[in-house]
Amino acid sequence: MTELAAGGGTEGNEAAAAELTRQRAITERLLLAALEARDVSSEAATAGRRATFLASASRDLALSFDEEGAREAIRRRTLWRLAAIVVIMNKIVSKRH
């Protein structure tokens, strides 16, 4: 009788291990799907910010009929963009040191 109980225990352990492996595989797939969804969402948000920037810049340029007004609109947009790049680069450099 003891041999039967031991044999059943092994099968039970194998079944539990198989179930655990199956659950881990499901968890990994769900995690990967969530990470991919986050990446897609982040890319969509970035695209939205770019579209907003372009729409705003287009509006400013369309409103400036004179050459100096167009140059000023471009200058304002370019300086903000450069300022953002400088801030990002400073953060990257400060993290490395």
MOSUL-V116128 format. One record per pair of residues at least 6 apart in sequence whose C-alpha atoms are under 6 Angstrom apart, sorted by sequence separation. I is the first residue (numbers start at 1). J is the second residue. If there is no record, write none. Layout:
<<I;J> <I;J>>
//
This chain:
<<64;70> <61;70>>
//
